[in-house]
């Protein structure tokens, strides 16, 4: 499975961005997709995930500001980010879980200026 993330950029605090992640190469569909970003310790922390059935999960820090969605007909994952804060600045990585296999996209940089 190949994942291509896009939509990052520079935005002022309080602004919005919409990330997209186009998936290709999955023959059986993708069970769970999500967005992750690095922590100061360089671990990847969960931002938001969504299952094939539409169940979502969010990090506490983004609840009420970010919305994850997926369009399986287009094999595309989205992250609508509103009320952005400088601490949201990071490279955002798209993730897909197919069976027991994990796939990662190349990341898209989001920079929020104060």
C-alpha positions in Angstrom: 0.0 0.0 0.0 1.3 3.4 -0.9 0.2 6.5 0.9 0.7 10.1 -0.4 0.0 12.9 2.0 -0.6 16.5 1.0 -2.1 19.7 2.2 0.5 21.0 4.7 1.6 24.5 4.7 2.1 27.7 6.7 -0.8 29.2 8.6 -1.3 31.7 11.3 -2.6 30.7 14.7 -6.4 30.3 14.7 -6.4 29.3 11.0 -7.3 26.1 9.3 -5.8 23.5 7.0 -7.0 20.3 5.4 -4.7 17.4 5.0 -5.3 14.6 2.5 -3.8 11.2 2.2 -4.3 9.2 -1.0 -4.0 5.4 -0.7 -3.3 3.0 -3.5 -2.4 -0.6 -3.9 -4.7 -2.1 -1.3 -6.7 -5.1 -2.8 -8.8 -5.8 0.3 -9.5 -2.3 1.7 -7.9 -0.6 4.7 -9.0 -1.4 8.2 -7.9 1.7 10.0 -6.3 4.9 8.9 -4.9 7.7 10.9 -2.7 10.7 11.3 0.4 10.8 13.6 3.0 13.5 14.4 6.3 13.3 16.3 6.7 14.1 19.9 9.7 16.0 21.3 11.2 12.6 22.0 10.7 11.7 18.4 8.1 9.1 19.0 5.0 9.2 16.8 1.9 10.2 18.7 -1.6 9.6 17.6 -3.5 12.6 16.3 -6.6 10.9 15.1 -7.7 7.5 13.7 -10.7 6.2 11.9 -11.8 2.7 11.3 -13.4 1.2 8.2 -16.7 1.4 10.0 -16.2 5.1 10.8 -15.3 4.9 14.5 -13.0 7.8 15.3 -10.4 8.4 18.0 -8.6 11.7 18.8 -5.8 12.9 20.9 -7.1 15.0 23.8 -5.1 18.0 22.5 -7.0 18.1 19.2 -10.5 17.1 20.3 -13.0 19.7 19.2 -10.6 21.3 16.7 -9.6 18.5 14.3 -11.9 16.2 12.3 -10.8 13.0 10.6 -12.8 11.5 7.8 -12.3 9.0 4.9 -13.7 8.5 1.5 -13.3 4.8 0.7 -14.6 5.3 -2.9 -11.6 7.6 -3.5 -9.3 5.7 -1.1 -8.5 9.0 0.6 -8.1 10.1 4.2 -8.7 13.6 5.4 -7.8 15.7 8.5 -9.6 19.0 8.8 -7.7 21.1 11.3 -9.3 24.2 12.7 -8.2 26.7 15.4 -4.6 25.7 14.8 -2.1 26.5 17.5 1.7 26.9 17.3 2.1 23.7 19.2 0.4 21.9 16.3 3.5 22.6 14.2 4.8 19.2 13.1 5.2 16.8 10.2 2.0 14.9 10.0 2.2 11.3 8.9 -0.5 9.3 7.3 -0.9 5.7 8.5 -2.8 2.7 7.2 -3.4 -0.7 8.9 -4.2 -3.6 6.5 -4.6 -6.8 8.4 -1.5 -6.9 10.6 0.6 -4.7 8.2 1.4 -1.1 8.9 2.0 1.4 6.2 3.3 5.0 6.5 3.2 7.9 4.1 6.1 10.4 3.7 4.6 13.1 5.9 3.4 16.7 5.2 4.7 19.7 7.2 2.3 21.9 9.0 3.7 25.2 10.4 1.6 27.4 12.6 2.9 30.9 13.3 1.9 32.8 16.4 
